[in-house]
Amino acid sequence: KNGTYLKASIAISDNSFTRVLNFVEMSRAFSLLLKVYSDKEVMLEKAHKFNLPNSQEFFEKIMKINKMPSFLQEALIKEIVALPIALELKRFDEEEQKIFIWLFDKIRFSLNRQRSLILLLKEVSIIEDVLISELFFKDKKD
């Protein structure tokens, strides 16, 4: 356990004290700490020593990143999407996630405009009874 702690502390400290970690790096840092401290409360107390936020609410939100596909994590790192949008995109299937990321990469919308576009496309797909991907790639017969 000491060896794991040492490796985790070096890996986290090396980055967290020289610059602000992005959300993906924070989620990975928390995952490393969870390998050392199985008790979440203890781990969150220790997180502060590594220059990480120690809020339970933040921790719960940030740990959802670990379950995201790599392309969605990459979109977070490249700041194509913000964390709230990435969490929203988790609700879609992989093809639809990739469409949104492609679109947000090509046209850099603000957070509110990204939310609005997601909502609009969800509503149109419901009204037209098609998948969101079909809104972009469906053959035009009308």
BELWO-V904526 format. One record per pair of residues at least 24 apart in sequence whose ideal C-beta (glycine too) atoms are under 10 Angstrom apart, sorted by the first residue. I is the first residue (numbers start at 1). J is the second residue. Records with the same first field share a line. If there is no record, write none. Layout:
# BELWO-V904526
I=J + J
This chain:
# BELWO-V904526
1=35 + 36 + 37
2=36
4=32 + 35 + 36
5=32 + 33 + 35 + 36 + 37 + 46
6=36
7=32 + 35 + 36
8=32 + 33 + 34 + 35 + 36 + 37 + 46 + 50
9=33 + 36 + 46 + 49 + 50
11=50
12=47 + 49 + 50 + 51 + 52
13=49 + 50 + 51
15=50 + 51
16=47 + 49 + 50 + 51 + 52
17=50 + 51
18=51
19=51
20=51
21=50 + 51 + 52 + 53
22=65 + 73 + 76 + 77 + 78 + 79 + 83
23=58 + 61 + 62 + 64 + 65 + 73 + 76 + 77 + 82 + 83 + 86
24=62 + 65 + 66 + 68 + 70 + 72 + 73 + 74 + 75 + 76 + 77 + 83 + 86
25=52 + 65 + 76 + 77
26=50 + 52 + 53 + 58 + 59 + 62 + 63 + 65
27=59 + 61 + 62 + 63 + 64 + 65 + 66 + 67 + 68 + 73 + 76
28=62 + 65 + 66 + 73
29=62
30=58 + 59 + 62 + 63 + 65 + 66
31=62 + 63 + 65 + 66
33=59
34=59 + 63
61=87
64=90
65=90
68=97
69=94 + 97 + 98
71=97 + 98 + 101 + 102
72=97 + 98 + 100 + 101
74=101
75=100 + 101 + 102 + 104 + 105
76=101
78=105
79=108
80=104 + 105 + 106 + 108 + 109 + 114
81=105 + 109 + 111 + 114
82=110 + 111 + 114 + 115
83=111
84=111 + 114 + 115
85=109 + 111 + 114 + 115 + 117 + 118
88=114 + 115 + 118 + 119 + 122
89=114 + 118
91=118 + 122
92=118 + 121 + 122 + 131 + 132 + 133
93=131 + 132 + 133
95=131 + 132 + 133 + 137
96=121 + 122 + 125 + 131 + 132 + 133 + 135 + 136
97=132
98=133
99=131 + 132 + 133 + 135 + 136 + 137
100=132
102=136
103=136
